[in-house]
Amino acid sequence: MIRVTSSVVASVFLLLTLLASNPAGAAEKGIAKVDESIAVLEQLAAIPEKGIPPALLSNAGGIAIIPGVIKAGFIVGGRYGTGILLLHDKDGGWSNPVFITLAGGSIGWQVGVESIDIILVFKSNRSIESILKGKFTLGADASVAAGPVGRQASASTDVQLKSEIYSYSRSRGLFAGLALEGASMQIDDDADAAFYGKKDILPREIIRDRELTRDPEVDKLKKLLKEYSLHKTED
């Protein structure tokens, strides 16, 4: 019987962190992460019959996009990635992005390394408020379920009524519901400070101050989200 020690677990997460790291500067890494999130959304819009239901996103409280999450496993499996979190405004617009990290692990017989894109759709602002206050664990601090896919999927199914967060993954160009309980999410304060050029900036300041950045990539990201969430199911 193989014993899984704390050093083995630490080694797996060190590997995940190194695989997900980028040698570019902190500010450049933030811009790259926004660009990667835009690419994920463009892929999502390109396959409406196999993507997240626009009706679900239209009624969402917010969304987290974590491109290129590294999944690695050798006895101990884990995942690590960085991404962005945006709140959905009452007027249908989207906030500036807040940078986040996602990490989680599991023990089981698994081998290999894979990179996937993860999207989390929040039913309301309740869970997002908890994330802004500190570390947040999916499944423990709020219920999470694999989300429905397809333009015709109803936004009022039983599973959606019972879940606070719907999770999706994209691998090899296809989106699918994802089981993601146990992963932890928290604010990346260093990435926020580097991207917005302001030390000790608070997540709530980023969300509330619409004039904080005029970065064209951020504007493009918010425009894409607004356009996608307005594509109601009419066919």
C-alpha positions in Angstrom: 0.0 0.0 0.0 1.4 3.4 -1.0 1.3 6.1 1.7 0.4 9.6 0.5 2.5 12.0 2.6 2.2 15.8 3.0 5.5 16.1 1.0 4.0 14.3 -1.9 0.9 16.5 -1.9 3.1 19.6 -1.6 5.2 18.4 -4.5 2.1 18.0 -6.7 0.9 21.5 -6.0 4.4 22.9 -6.6 4.4 21.2 -10.0 0.9 22.6 -10.8 2.1 26.1 -9.8 5.2 25.9 -12.0 3.3 24.6 -14.9 0.7 27.4 -14.7 3.3 30.1 -14.2 4.3 32.6 -16.8 7.8 34.2 -17.0 6.3 37.6 -18.1 6.0 40.6 -15.8 3.0 40.8 -13.4 1.1 43.5 -15.4 1.8 41.6 -18.7 0.5 38.4 -17.1 -2.7 40.2 -16.2 -3.2 41.4 -19.8 -2.4 37.9 -21.1 -5.0 36.4 -18.7 -7.7 38.8 -19.9 -6.8 37.9 -23.5 -7.0 34.2 -22.7 -10.5 34.7 -21.1 -11.6 36.5 -24.3 -10.5 33.6 -26.4 -12.5 31.2 -24.1 -15.6 33.4 -24.6 -15.2 33.6 -28.3 -15.0 29.8 -28.4 -18.1 29.6 -26.3 -20.0 31.9 -28.7 -18.9 29.9 -31.7 -20.7 26.7 -30.5 -24.1 27.9 -29.1 -25.6 24.5 -29.3 -22.9 23.0 -27.1 -22.1 26.0 -24.8 -23.4 27.6 -21.7 -27.1 28.6 -22.1 -27.3 32.4 -22.7 -30.4 32.5 -20.5 -28.4 31.2 -17.6 -25.7 33.8 -18.1 -28.3 36.5 -18.6 -29.7 35.9 -15.1 -26.3 35.2 -13.4 -24.8 37.3 -10.6 -21.3 36.8 -11.9 -18.9 34.7 -13.7 -15.3 33.3 -13.2 -13.2 32.4 -16.1 -10.0 30.4 -15.4 -8.2 29.6 -18.6 -5.5 26.9 -18.8 -6.1 25.2 -15.5 -3.4 22.6 -15.0 -4.6 19.2 -13.9 -1.8 16.9 -12.9 -1.8 13.5 -11.2 0.4 10.7 -10.0 -1.4 9.0 -7.1 -2.3 12.4 -5.8 -4.3 14.5 -8.3 -4.6 18.3 -8.2 -5.5 21.4 -10.2 -4.2 24.9 -10.2 -5.0 28.0 -12.3 -5.4 31.7 -12.3 -8.3 33.6 -13.8 -10.7 36.5 -13.4 -14.0 37.2 -11.7 -16.6 39.6 -12.9 -19.9 40.7 -11.4 -23.1 41.2 -13.5 -24.6 44.6 -13.1 -28.3 45.3 -12.7 -28.3 47.2 -16.0 -26.9 44.1 -17.8 -23.3 45.2 -17.9 -20.3 43.6 -16.3 -17.7 44.9 -13.8 -14.0 45.2 -14.2 -12.2 41.9 -13.7 -10.9 40.8 -10.3 -8.0 38.4 -10.5 -8.4 35.0 -8.7 -6.6 31.7 -8.1 -8.2 28.3 -8.2 -6.6 25.3 -6.4 -7.8 21.9 -5.4 -6.8 18.3 -5.1 -8.0 14.8 -4.8 -6.4 11.4 -3.9 -6.8 8.6 -6.4 -5.1 6.5 -9.0 -4.5 9.0 -11.8 -1.5 9.8 -14.0 -0.9 12.6 -16.5 -1.1 16.3 -17.1 -3.9 18.2 -18.8 -4.8 21.8 -19.4 -8.5 22.8 -19.4 -10.5 26.0 -19.3 -12.9 26.4 -16.5 -16.0 28.7 -16.2 -18.1 29.1 -13.1 -21.5 30.8 -13.4 -22.8 32.2 -10.1 -26.6 32.3 -9.7 -26.4 35.3 -7.4 -24.0 37.7 -5.7 -24.1 35.8 -2.4 -21.2 33.5 -3.2 -19.2 36.3 -4.8 -19.5 38.3 -1.6 -18.0 35.4 0.3 -15.1 35.2 -2.2 -14.4 38.9 -1.8 -14.0 38.4 1.9 -11.4 35.6 1.7 -10.8 32.0 0.7 -13.9 30.2 -0.7 -14.3 26.5 -1.1 -16.7 25.2 -3.8 -19.2 22.7 -2.5 -18.5 23.6 1.2 -19.3 27.4 1.2 -21.8 27.1 -1.7 -23.4 24.2 -3.6 -21.9 23.6 -7.1 -23.1 21.4 -9.9 -22.2 20.6 -13.4 -24.0 23.1 -15.6 -26.4 22.4 -18.4 -25.3 23.0 -22.0 -27.0 24.1 -25.2 -29.0 27.1 -26.3 -32.3 25.4 -25.6 -31.4 24.3 -22.0 -33.8 25.8 -19.5 -32.6 28.1 -16.8 -35.2 26.8 -14.4 -34.4 23.1 -14.0 -34.4 21.5 -10.6 -30.7 21.2 -10.4 -30.2 24.8 -11.1 -32.8 25.8 -8.5 -30.8 23.8 -5.9 -27.3 25.0 -6.9 -25.6 28.3 -6.4 -22.8 27.8 -8.8 -22.7 25.9 -12.2 -19.3 24.7 -13.4 -18.1 24.1 -17.0 -14.9 22.9 -18.5 -13.5 23.2 -22.1 -11.1 20.7 -23.4 -10.3 20.1 -27.1 -12.8 22.8 -28.1 -15.8 21.3 -26.4 -17.7 22.6 -23.3 -19.2 20.2 -20.7 -20.5 20.3 -17.2 -17.8 19.8 -14.6 -17.8 18.3 -11.1 -15.6 20.7 -9.1 -16.4 20.3 -5.4 -13.5 20.9 -3.0 -11.6 23.4 -5.1 -10.7 26.6 -3.3 -10.9 30.1 -4.8 -9.4 33.3 -3.5 -8.5 36.8 -4.6 -5.1 37.3 -6.2 -4.2 40.7 -4.6 -0.8 40.9 -6.2 -2.2 40.4 -9.7 -4.9 43.1 -9.0 -2.3 45.6 -7.8 0.0 44.9 -10.8 -2.8 45.1 -13.4 -4.5 48.3 -12.0 -1.2 49.9 -11.0 -2.4 50.6 -7.5 -0.9 49.0 -4.3 -3.4 47.5 -1.8 -6.4 48.0 -4.2 -9.5 46.3 -2.8 -11.7 44.0 -4.9 -14.8 46.1 -4.1 -13.0 49.2 -5.5 -12.2 47.3 -8.7 -15.9 46.2 -9.1 -17.5 49.6 -8.2 -15.2 52.0 -10.1 -16.1 51.7 -13.7 -13.5 54.4 -14.6 -10.6 52.5 -13.0 -9.3 51.2 -16.3 -9.7 52.0 -20.0 -7.8 49.0 -21.1 -9.2 48.0 -24.6 -8.9 44.3 -23.7 -11.1 44.8 -20.6 -13.7 46.7 -22.7 -13.7 43.9 -25.3 -14.2 41.3 -22.5 -17.1 43.1 -21.0 -18.7 43.7 -24.4 -18.4 40.0 -25.3 -20.0 39.0 -22.0 -22.9 41.4 -22.5 -23.5 40.3 -26.1 -23.5 36.6 -25.2 -25.8 36.9 -22.2 -28.3 38.8 -24.4 -28.6 35.9 -26.9 -31.9 34.6 -25.5 -33.3 31.3 -26.8 -35.7 32.2 -29.5 -35.2 29.3 -31.9 
